[in-house]
C-alpha cells in the first residue's frame, strides 16, 4: 500500500495540495497517496480527524486554515519557525525507538522566501521590506525574511499595538535586521523616511475584494509587490501596486508550491523541482481596463 498523506482544513474543496503533491510524487517516482480532509466546524473536529488518519496509517499532513494553531498545540516536537509563528502547517507522524510522536514544522515563511529570492530573482539580502498585517501569515514570514538577510522589516497593521507587540516578540530572533511595528499611518510614511524594496500583503483583504490602505507613493518605488493570496488574478492590492508603478507583481502561488515542496522533502527525503508545477498553476496577472 502506498504511504498516505493529506491536507486538512475547512473549507478544503478548493485546495490545490492534492494536485501539487500528486505532481511531485509523479516527478520524483514516489509511491504515495494524498487526500483532502475537511476538519469541519465542530469543536474537536481537527483532533478527531487527525487521530483517525494517523490510526489508519497516515504518515503526514499539511495543515491549512483554521487549524494551524491546533496543529502546533498537538505536536510533541516543533521547530523554531513553528514555535515563533505560533502555528504549524505540516505534521509528520513518527514511531521509532523513542516511541510515537507528532512532529510539527512551519514552511510558509521558507516558501515565501524561496519564491521571492529564487523564482522571482528579487534580492532579499539588504532589502527594506514592508509587511502588511500582523496576523499569523505575517508572523510566519518575519523570521525567514530576516534570516534571508533583510536589512529592515516594517510590520504595518491597522491596530498599531498588535504590530508593535509582534515586533517586540520577534526582535530577539532576527539578528541584525531592524524590526519595527507600527500603525499604518506611521509605518507607511517609511518610519525613518526610507522607501521599501519589497511590499508584501499578508492580510486577508484580497479575499474580500479589498486592498490595504497603502498610499501609492509607497508602492511607486518598490521592486516587488507580493500578495500572499493566490488564484485570484490581479487582486485589488496588486492592481493598486501596478497603477502606482511597482516594478514587479506576484501572487502567492509560488509560495504555496514552495512550502509544499519543503513538506514533501521533509516527508520523503527528496525535494521536487517546483518550476513545472508553478508554471502549470500560475494564473497570469493581466491588467485589464476598469
Number of C-alpha atoms within 10 A of each C-alpha: 6 9 14 18 24 22 23 27 21 19 15 17 10 8 15 16 20 16 14 20 24 16 17 24 19 12 13 13 9 14 13 16 16 21 15 20 20 15 23 16 12 7 9 11 14 22 15 12 16 21 12 11 18 18 10 10 12 19 19 27 27 26 25 19 13 16 20 22 18 16 27 27 16 17 17 11 16 20 13 13 23 25 17 18 24 18 25 31 25 30 29 22 17 14 11 7 6 7 7 11 15 18 20 29 25 29 25 27 24 21 24 26 25 20 24 21 14 11 15 15 10 17 18 21 15 14 22 23 25 26 26 27 25 26 16 15 20 24 26 26 22 28 24 21 25 25 18 19 18 25 19 21 25 26 30 27 26 16 13 18 14 19 26 20 15 20 23 14 12 16 17 10 15 20 14 14 21 15 23 20 24 24 19 22 16 14 22 24 15 16 14 8 9 10 20 24 23 26 25 22 26 25 21 18 18 21 13 9 11 12 18 19 15 19 15 15 15 21 28 19 17 23 19 23 26 22 26 20 21 20 15 16 17 22 23 19 24 25 20 21 27 19 13 17 17 24 15 16 20 25 25 22 24 27 27 22 26 29 25 25 22 22 26 21 14 16 18 15 10 15 17 21 15 20 12 12 19 19 11 9 16 16 15 12 16 9 12 7 4 3
